[in-house]
């Protein structure tokens, strides 16, 4: 029997039962790969009744019109929208989970294709709508002195970055010995409780019990957690920063994060550490005697953007021009002994540019030279 034919027949049976009238709910049930979730609903469609709080929750979720719920027709939403799975992987590896991590530091450790400043962390720690679907937060914004419930709302726009910390979501159930919910599972029945994370110990949703008081009685099957944990995700490990710095973002002094599959690449805490380490992004200033340093040593220029910079600034270009002229031109001493102008060979030097010059083209030099010539003519050479 072809799979498409079998699925069509299953949906017909569910439709004829009269207990699952919504086509969207039927499609979600057919797409679900976890038997511990589908079996109670099929039994209910065949005339059975729910036996515990979890099965009653399933009947409530799949037995209503899901087209108006905003959760759509996909059984499981993308767990890495706004890099939520990546953020959770980093936070789970922290030695001190209670302290969490600065939002700016977490954003800098995300993979390159997901890095959007702090925007990814801000979206991953708040409820967002993506393509008509509601995504609950996967990480938690830690409380501050001014915001004991977490830094949410427009009033936090002026909050300094050093006070914006994020951490793992708390397990809200008082009878659970585990403090944090670490299993990311944005499946249909978990999203119905306003959450996308489950506690590994008690297998309940990390949700707001004030909005969903019945969530404390709903214990999800271990098969659902095993299936969610086995989904392909990025992984990584703490490693020393390539800049050799002593910064501590949560993994210890000088430790940053390396994603698997990047063994041939250097890792840094952020762009500040990266700028302090010589790499292919640095070139040498065209001024041979340049002493400016942009992170790659004396005379280095950090390249960014489309164009390639040859000089640090106009001063370097002018200095190089003087250096070239010094090696190709002939210089004499200015006729005025008190001259401090420099044509390229030191104070008082005059470049011979195709014509005989005794002084600089400056009225002060010329006047001083004439005065000295007059004194020589009247009184003889000056002493010394």
Secondary structure, 3 states (H helix, E strand, C coil): CCHHHHHHHHHHHHHHHCCCCCHHHHHHHHHCCCHHHHHHHHHHHCCCCCCCHHHHHHHHHHCCCHHHCCCCCCCECCCCHHHHHHHHHHHHCCCCCCCCEEHHHHHHHCCHHHCCCCHHHHHHCCCEEECCEEECCCEEECCCCCCCCCCCCHHHHHCCHHHCEEEECECCCCCCCCCECCEECCEHHHHCCCCCEECCCCCCECCCCCCCHHHHHCCCCHHHHHHHHCCCCCCEEEEECCCCCCCCCCCCCCEEEEECCCCCCCCCCCHHHHHCCCCCCEEECCCCCCCCCCCCCCCEEECCCCCCCCCCCHHHHHHHHHHHHHHHCEEEECCCCCCCCECCCCCCEEEECCCCCCCCCCHHHHHHHHHHHHHHHHHCCCCC
